[in-house]
Amino acid sequence: MIKSIAAAIVLTITIAGLTVDARAQGYNLDGRWTCVARCQIQGGRMYIEQRRRGLTLINEVRQVSRGYLADPFTIVATDWNLTGRISRDGGTIFWANGSRWAR
């Protein structure tokens, strides 16, 4: 019984620590971005509007997608059926289709 309680406490502390870490690494993606690789318009302007984990993304040819943050480093553009990885500094998004957005 005591081992079960101790294990539950350790698990709770671990989960709480991970949650704090994820929030600490959360990025403000809101604002203007520039397409720097594999773009429909090289150097085109993109925009992200962020509402907590929910996103609205607009690419360089003004196509709009809803999106969300799947985790602190993964962005999902649902209407484009596309995922991207956010760099550790939050300044670059590497999309699965080879496109790259930078601040």
C-alpha positions as CSV (number, residue, x, y, z in Angstrom):
1,M,0.0,0.0,0.0
2,I,2.7,2.5,1.0
3,K,4.7,1.5,-2.2
4,S,1.6,2.3,-4.3
5,I,1.1,5.7,-2.6
6,A,4.8,6.5,-3.1
7,A,4.6,5.5,-6.8
8,A,1.5,7.6,-7.3
9,I,3.3,10.6,-5.7
10,V,6.4,10.2,-7.9
11,L,4.2,9.8,-11.0
12,T,2.2,13.0,-10.1
13,I,5.4,15.0,-9.5
14,T,6.9,13.7,-12.8
15,I,3.8,14.6,-14.8
16,A,3.6,18.1,-13.1
17,G,7.3,18.6,-14.0
18,L,6.7,17.7,-17.7
19,T,3.7,20.0,-17.8
20,V,5.7,22.9,-16.5
21,D,8.5,22.1,-18.9
22,A,6.1,22.1,-21.9
23,R,4.7,25.5,-20.9
24,A,8.1,26.9,-20.4
25,Q,9.1,25.9,-23.9
26,G,5.8,27.2,-25.4
27,Y,6.4,29.8,-28.1
28,N,4.5,32.8,-29.3
29,L,4.1,32.0,-33.0
30,D,1.8,35.0,-33.5
31,G,2.8,37.4,-36.3
32,R,4.5,37.7,-39.6
33,W,6.8,35.0,-41.0
34,T,8.9,34.8,-44.2
35,C,9.2,31.7,-46.5
36,V,12.8,31.0,-47.0
37,A,12.8,27.5,-48.6
38,R,10.6,25.5,-51.0
39,C,8.1,28.4,-51.4
40,Q,5.4,29.1,-53.9
41,I,6.7,32.7,-53.7
42,Q,10.3,32.9,-52.5
43,G,10.5,35.4,-49.7
44,G,6.7,35.5,-49.4
45,R,5.1,36.7,-46.2
46,M,3.1,34.3,-44.0
47,Y,1.1,35.0,-40.9
48,I,0.2,33.0,-37.9
49,E,-2.6,34.0,-35.5
50,Q,-2.2,32.2,-32.2
51,R,-5.0,31.7,-29.6
52,R,-3.4,29.5,-26.9
53,R,-2.9,26.1,-28.8
54,G,-5.2,27.0,-31.6
55,L,-3.8,28.6,-34.7
56,T,-4.9,30.3,-38.0
57,L,-2.1,30.1,-40.6
58,I,-2.0,32.0,-43.9
59,N,0.7,31.1,-46.4
60,E,2.5,33.2,-49.1
61,V,-0.3,32.7,-51.6
62,R,-3.0,33.6,-49.0
63,Q,-4.3,30.1,-48.5
64,V,-5.7,29.7,-44.9
65,S,-5.6,26.7,-42.6
66,R,-6.7,26.1,-39.1
67,G,-4.1,24.5,-36.9
68,Y,-2.9,23.7,-33.5
69,L,0.2,22.9,-31.4
70,A,0.4,19.1,-31.0
71,D,3.3,19.5,-28.5
72,P,5.9,22.3,-27.8
73,F,7.8,21.6,-31.0
74,T,5.1,20.3,-33.4
75,I,2.7,22.5,-35.4
76,V,-0.2,21.0,-37.4
77,A,-2.0,22.8,-40.2
78,T,-5.2,20.7,-40.4
79,D,-6.6,22.1,-43.7
80,W,-3.3,21.7,-45.5
81,N,-2.8,18.2,-44.0
82,L,0.7,19.3,-43.0
83,T,2.9,19.1,-39.9
84,G,6.0,21.1,-39.0
85,R,8.7,21.1,-36.4
86,I,9.5,24.3,-34.5
87,S,13.2,25.0,-33.9
88,R,14.3,25.1,-30.3
89,D,14.6,28.9,-30.4
90,G,11.1,29.2,-31.9
91,G,12.4,31.2,-34.9
92,T,12.0,28.6,-37.7
93,I,9.3,26.2,-38.7
94,F,10.4,23.2,-40.8
95,W,7.4,21.9,-42.7
96,A,7.1,18.2,-43.7
97,N,6.8,19.3,-47.4
98,G,10.3,20.9,-47.3
99,S,9.0,24.4,-46.9
100,R,10.7,26.5,-44.2
101,W,9.3,29.6,-42.5
102,A,11.5,32.0,-40.4
103,R,10.9,35.1,-38.3
